[in-house]
Amino acid sequence: MNANLALSFARGAGFLLAGASIAPGSTAVWSQPVAAEPAATDGQQPAFLREIEALRTAEVASLTPDEALDERHVGDRVRWAGAVYGIDGRCLTINFARSGDHGEPHWTAEPTYQAFVACGAGVYDPELVHRYANVTIIGRITGKRYIGMGGGGSDGAAIDIEKLFRWSDCLAGDDSPVCRQGFLTAEPVTGE
């Protein structure tokens, strides 16, 4: 069941966040920044706000994973959000969620019943990107792949990851390293 948290303070990010939601299997997902006075000493926005703005304003095609199965969309750039369902080396299988105003996964009572596979140049820290982690990915459609889930399966869109944004699943005020929120960098795969 999904739930909404009205307002939470994210220590370390230095501003208030509203519209946090709880996705199946996760604790909390911080979303929409609320106008508060973030501390910036050099006249620049804090890094987190710059990342949210980059995520929000990315030039992408307005397609769902199901629409992206049409081969004419190969090469199109998309921004898709969701929860990690599985990890296979450099590839993540993601349950697709509609996006909120800032690209965050927006979980509703009406599931999308869509999934996609996103593959990157390396692997992500397993403490940060794991099953049920909420992410938003910007990438280019490469085609389709068979996605087996829950005893069945079907073709799903495949994309190459350009950027992966991890949404924190920690409670407000928790500043432990596993609560990192923002763009993550993949590490090279050893032994390939």
C-alpha positions as CSV (number, residue, x, y, z in Angstrom):
1,M,0.0,0.0,0.0
2,N,1.3,3.5,-0.8
3,A,1.3,6.3,1.7
4,N,2.3,10.0,1.5
5,L,4.3,11.9,4.0
6,A,3.2,15.6,4.0
7,L,6.5,17.3,4.9
8,S,9.9,16.1,6.0
9,F,13.2,17.8,6.7
10,A,16.2,16.4,5.0
11,R,19.3,17.2,7.1
12,G,22.3,17.4,4.9
13,A,20.3,18.6,1.9
14,G,19.5,21.8,3.8
15,F,15.9,22.3,2.7
16,L,12.4,21.0,3.1
17,L,11.0,18.2,1.0
18,A,7.3,17.6,0.3
19,G,5.4,14.9,-1.4
20,A,7.5,12.0,-0.1
21,S,6.0,8.7,-0.9
22,I,6.5,5.1,0.2
23,A,6.8,2.5,-2.5
24,P,6.3,-1.2,-2.1
25,G,9.3,-2.6,-0.3
26,S,10.9,0.7,0.6
27,T,10.7,3.1,3.5
28,A,10.4,6.6,2.0
29,V,11.3,8.4,-1.2
30,W,12.0,12.1,-0.9
31,S,10.7,14.1,-3.8
32,Q,9.7,17.6,-4.6
33,P,11.9,20.4,-3.1
34,V,10.0,23.2,-1.4
35,A,11.1,26.8,-1.4
36,A,13.3,27.1,1.7
37,E,16.5,29.0,2.1
38,P,19.3,26.5,1.2
39,A,22.7,27.4,2.4
40,A,25.0,28.3,-0.4
41,T,28.2,30.3,0.3
42,D,29.4,30.9,-3.2
43,G,26.1,32.2,-4.7
44,Q,25.5,28.8,-6.4
45,Q,22.7,26.4,-5.7
46,P,23.6,23.5,-3.5
47,A,24.6,20.4,-5.6
48,F,21.4,18.6,-4.7
49,L,19.2,21.3,-6.1
50,R,21.4,21.5,-9.3
51,E,21.0,17.8,-9.8
52,I,17.2,18.0,-9.3
53,E,17.0,20.8,-11.8
54,A,19.1,18.8,-14.3
55,L,16.8,15.8,-13.8
56,R,13.7,18.0,-14.2
57,T,14.8,19.8,-17.3
58,A,16.4,16.9,-19.2
59,E,15.5,16.9,-22.9
60,V,13.7,13.6,-23.3
61,A,11.0,12.0,-25.4
62,S,7.6,11.6,-23.6
63,L,7.4,7.8,-24.0
64,T,6.5,5.0,-21.7
65,P,8.4,1.7,-21.8
66,D,5.5,0.0,-23.6
67,E,5.5,2.8,-26.3
68,A,9.3,2.5,-26.6
69,L,9.0,-1.1,-27.9
70,D,8.3,0.3,-31.4
71,E,11.6,0.1,-33.2
72,R,11.2,3.6,-34.6
73,H,12.1,4.9,-31.0
74,V,15.5,3.3,-30.9
75,G,18.0,6.1,-30.1
76,D,15.4,8.3,-28.4
77,R,16.4,9.7,-25.1
78,V,14.0,9.1,-22.2
79,R,13.7,9.8,-18.5
80,W,12.1,6.9,-16.6
81,A,11.5,6.4,-12.9
82,G,10.8,3.3,-10.9
83,A,12.0,0.7,-8.4
84,V,14.8,-1.8,-9.0
85,Y,13.3,-5.3,-9.4
86,G,16.5,-7.1,-10.2
87,I,20.2,-6.7,-10.9
88,D,22.2,-8.7,-13.4
89,G,25.8,-7.4,-13.7
90,R,25.6,-4.0,-15.4
91,C,21.9,-4.2,-16.0
92,L,19.0,-3.3,-13.8
93,T,15.4,-4.5,-14.3
94,I,13.1,-1.7,-13.2
95,N,9.4,-1.6,-12.4
96,F,8.2,1.5,-14.2
97,A,6.4,4.3,-12.3
98,R,5.0,7.5,-13.7
99,S,7.2,10.5,-12.9
100,G,6.4,13.4,-10.7
101,D,7.3,17.0,-11.5
102,H,10.9,16.5,-10.7
103,G,11.4,13.1,-12.3
104,E,10.8,11.2,-9.1
105,P,8.9,7.9,-9.1
106,H,5.2,8.7,-8.4
107,W,3.6,5.6,-7.1
108,T,-0.2,5.4,-7.4
109,A,-2.9,2.9,-6.7
110,E,-3.0,2.2,-10.5
111,P,0.2,0.3,-11.4
112,T,1.6,0.7,-14.8
113,Y,2.4,-3.0,-15.3
114,Q,5.4,-1.9,-17.3
115,A,9.1,-2.7,-16.8
116,F,12.3,-1.9,-18.6
117,V,16.0,-3.0,-18.5
118,A,18.6,-0.3,-18.1
119,C,22.3,-1.2,-18.7
120,G,25.3,1.0,-17.8
121,A,29.0,1.0,-18.3
122,G,29.6,-0.4,-14.9
123,V,28.0,-1.4,-11.6
124,Y,26.6,0.7,-8.8
125,D,27.3,0.5,-5.1
126,P,25.1,-2.4,-3.9
127,E,24.5,-0.4,-0.6
128,L,22.8,2.3,-2.7
129,V,21.3,0.5,-5.8
130,H,19.6,-2.7,-4.7
131,R,16.2,-4.4,-5.0
132,Y,13.4,-1.9,-4.3
133,A,15.7,1.1,-4.6
134,N,13.8,4.0,-6.2
135,V,15.7,5.5,-9.2
136,T,15.2,7.8,-12.1
137,I,17.3,7.0,-15.2
138,I,18.1,9.1,-18.2
139,G,19.2,7.1,-21.2
140,R,18.8,6.1,-24.8
141,I,16.5,3.4,-26.0
142,T,18.5,0.5,-27.5
143,G,15.7,-1.9,-28.4
144,K,13.9,-4.5,-26.3
145,R,14.7,-7.5,-24.1
146,Y,12.8,-10.3,-22.6
147,I,12.0,-9.6,-18.9
148,G,10.9,-12.5,-16.8
149,M,9.1,-11.6,-13.7
150,G,6.9,-13.4,-11.2
151,G,6.6,-16.7,-13.2
152,G,5.9,-15.0,-16.5
153,G,7.5,-12.4,-18.7
154,S,7.3,-10.3,-21.8
155,D,9.4,-8.0,-23.9
156,G,10.4,-4.7,-22.3
157,A,12.3,-1.7,-23.5
158,A,16.0,-1.7,-23.0
159,I,18.0,1.5,-22.5
160,D,21.7,2.5,-22.1
161,I,22.1,4.5,-18.8
162,E,23.5,8.0,-19.3
163,K,22.6,9.1,-15.7
164,L,21.1,7.3,-12.7
165,F,19.6,9.3,-9.9
166,R,18.9,7.5,-6.6
167,W,16.1,8.7,-4.4
168,S,16.8,8.1,-0.7
169,D,14.7,5.5,1.1
170,C,15.8,6.8,4.6
171,L,13.8,8.6,7.1
172,A,14.2,12.4,7.4
173,G,17.3,13.4,9.3
174,D,19.3,10.2,8.7
175,D,22.6,11.2,7.2
176,S,24.3,7.8,7.1
177,P,26.2,7.0,3.8
178,V,23.5,4.5,2.7
179,C,21.0,7.4,2.6
180,R,22.8,9.2,-0.3
181,Q,20.4,10.7,-2.8
182,G,21.5,12.1,-6.1
183,F,23.3,11.1,-9.3
184,L,25.5,8.1,-8.9
185,T,28.6,7.0,-10.9
186,A,29.0,3.4,-12.0
187,E,32.2,1.7,-11.0
188,P,34.0,-0.4,-13.7
189,V,33.3,-4.1,-13.7
190,T,36.3,-6.1,-12.7
191,G,37.1,-9.4,-14.5
192,E,35.4,-8.6,-17.8
